[in-house]
Amino acid sequence: MIPLVRSEVVDLRGWLTPESFLDAFAFGNALPGPIVTKLAFYVGHHVAGWAGAVAALLGATLPTIALILLVARLVLRSKRNDRLQAAIAGIRPIVVALLLLVAWDFAPNAFGGGDLAHVWPRLAIAGAALYLTARHAWHPLLLIAMGAAVGVLSSLGA
């Protein structure tokens, strides 16, 4: 969903810049709950205030709830259906590709563009977070808090 939301609000409608979308995404990931609802709320509020936030939240959640109920019923009824299992297996690589696309799109803004003085420390932070998550199962919230602290500390020295 993230590539779809980004395409709609940044590329097609111009409601957010790529940088502000990345900021909203980063902030939204620091909070509990589904990211799409948090992004919808943020974008709705940004575009049309509190009424926009409520409308965007309802627009993002109500169709999803209906589809989840429908798909859950289908999957539970057809759990042993080989074609359904094959379809789900075919969807998995697409989901990974879309996540990689989000990472690719966010990378230039997240790592500071072409300024090497900003790129290397941010790459080190990302590498450390990847290592600590993959090898030591550190909680993402702890990593986010540590990243924020490193960002604040590095701004004090600038």
N, C-alpha and C positions, 0 to 999 in steps of 0.2 A: 504493500500500500504506500510506502514512503515514496517510491519513484512516481507514483500516480499523483499523490498530494503535491510533491515538489513541482511536477510538470504543470499542474493546474494553477497553483498559487504563485509560482515564480515565472515560468516560461510563458504560459498562455494568458494569464490575467495580470501579471505584474504587481500583485498585491504585496509581495515581499521580495527583497533582493536575495540573491543566493546567500549572502552573509547573514542576513536577518533570519532566513529560514534555518541555516545551520545553528544559529544561536537558539532559536525556538526549539529545534530538535534536541540540542544538547541539554537545554534546561528541562525540556519535557522528559528526557531519559533519566534525569536525576530524581524525578518524582515517580511514585508508584502508579501502576495502572497502564492501560494500553496507550501507546504513543499516538495513535491516530486520533483518539478522542481529545487528547491534550493539544495536539496540533490544530484540530478543528476549532476548539475553543479559543486558542490563541489567535488564529487567523481571523475567525469571526469577530472577536473583540477588536482586533487591529483595524478591520475594515469597517465595522458598523457598531462598535460599542457593545454594551451588554446584550442588547437585543440580537445583534449579530452573533455573539458568542452562544447564546441559547439556541438560536436557529441552526447554527453550524453544528453544535453538539447533538441536537435532535436529528439533523440530517445525516450525521455520521453514525449515530447509534441505532436508530430505529430500523433502517434497512438491514443493518448488520445483524441485529437480533432476529429479524424475520428469516434471513438467509441461514443463520446458524441453526435455528430450530428446524428449518426445512432440510438442510444438509445432514444434520445430526440424525434426523429420522430416517433419511435415505441410507446413511452409512450404517446405522444400527440394524436396519432391515436387511441390508445387502452386505453385511460384514464379510461373508465368505464368497462374495461374487468376485471371480477372477478378473473380470474387466474393470470393475471399480478399483480393485487393488492395483491393477496395471495403470489406471489413470492417476491414482494417487502417487504411485512410484514415478510417473512421468512428470508430475507437478513438482516434486521435491527438487530436482536440479534447477528448475526455473526459479524457485524461491531463493536458492543460493545465488543464482546469477543476479537476481534483482537486488539482493543484499550487497553483493559485490559492486553493483552499479551505484548504489547509494554511497558506499565507501569511496568509490572512484570519484564521484561528483563532489563529495565533501572534502576530499583530501587537499586540494589547493588552498581552500580557505582555512581548513583546520591546521595546516602546517605552515601557514604564513606566506603563501605565495612563493616568490623566488628569492626572498631575502634569506640568505644562508644563516645569518645570525639568529633568525627565528626558527628556521626549519629544523636544524639539528637538535636543539633542546626539545622541540615538540615531537620529533621522531623518537627521541630517547624516552619521553613520557609514554608515547604510544607503545613502544617496544616493551617497556617495563610493565605496562598494564596488560599487554597480551601475554607476556611471560607469567606474571603473577596470577592471571586468570586460568591459563592453560595448565600450568604446572602445580600451582598451589591452591587453586580454587578460591581465590580471594573474592569476596562479595563485590559486585559491581558498584554498590553504593559507596563502599570504602574507597574504591579506586576513583570514583567521581569526586569525592571529597578531597582526596589527595591531589588530584589534578587541579581542582580549584585552588587549593592551598599553594601549589607550585606556581600557578598563574599569578596569584596575588603577590607571593614573595618575589617572583621575577619582575613584577611591575614596580616594586619598591626600589629595586636596584637600577631601574631605567631612568 
